[in-house]
Amino acid sequence: MKIFGLEITRQKAIAPVQSQSIWRPVIRESYPGAWQQNVEVRQEVVLAYHAVFACMTLIAGDISKLRVKLVAKDSSGIWSETSSPAYTPVLRKPNSYQTRIQFWESWVLSKLTAGNTYALKERDNRSVVVKLHVLDPSRVTPLVSDTGDVYYELQPDNLAAKSERVVVPASEVIHDRFNCLFHPLVGLSPIFASGLAATQGIRIQENSAIFFGNSSMPGGLLIAPGAISDETAQRLKTHWESNYSGKNAGKVAVLGDNLKFESMTTKAVDAQLLEQLKWTAEVVCSTFHVPSYKVGIGDMPTYNNIQALNVEYYTRCLQPLLEAAELCLDEGLGMGEQIGTEFDIDGLLRMDTTAQMDALDKAKGLLTLNERRAKVDQKPKPYGDTIYMQEQDHSAEAIAARDKALIEQSENPQAAEPPSEPTEMQERAFVAETLLAMKKAMEAA
């Protein structure tokens, strides 16, 4: 069988013949008793709710735009970006039919929708992973053998010509899972907690559409002063619905025989539909850990600090997803302890121009000029690979030597001779020697 052009043979299914599935059909109730009351939360309906759709696409879009870096640890324990023919190509182009951004969107959306992301590995003759394919989570089943080994049963996708299943070992699948509340191999989507609120929001919108489709005229009762026959009641009902409801709502009705019309449906204002709709959207945002203002719900914070807002969004929502994906890539691609992957979050946590310039100015003693210029996409300068300090700054060794001399002088004041004042010639010679040393250092750099 072929999945995304990758040939998978039946020989791989021999080992886990005695495997037993841990993924059983389980009734997931949105609240206790929902199943008995025939309350159904359908995933395709929940995904159509604007808050769910906005949270998922926001998270997937923000993560997919981040570049995945290959980093290596040097002898000093510092991680810096590097490249490798075994890992760099698959990070830049995961497969032949998706860009890097499309691949990571599929990865994150699968995790948020189903709680699980399954990425099938494709290897070359060197057994190096050259392609990654995000599978439909509804067509993948985790299996555990009697010996405790993990396998995955793969069903063909809806574009496959043949319908046969295969079972592959866990070494051939990267499994990124979310909220493992019931089993360590079974992830759970945030929709599990927000499905009822999203369904309620959908129903509020449907009721509003019906209400406004009736020209904002609620339903009601036609009341007769006395007894009427069923035939007369049906005739009045049909006449009223055809002439004074739907597109005809709001027309003038002339009632005789003391007939009265009384509104029965609760008006939108009385039901506080806007407040209820906002509440359901806020519940959805809380389950995805997304600040509600990020998806247009509620007011923006009053303080004007873009970096602080982005840091809050990153730490509460994105950081667990990013670090989990990094670890899955490191283990799935077979990286060792000295090499790994990192998402470049500089673009996500970008500061405003004034704050960025101020931060770079304060980093003069930490970063070289060229390193600071690289932060703002400027080309390096020939003289920019040196860290500059102010003249009054001294090294820790010089301060320690000065303190040691002061202590020795205090312990033996008679042995210490007061230093003589330098002459003008000595000062000029010292300045000349210093300038010459600085010139030689710059030329060597």
Disulfide bonds with the S-S distance in Angstrom:
none
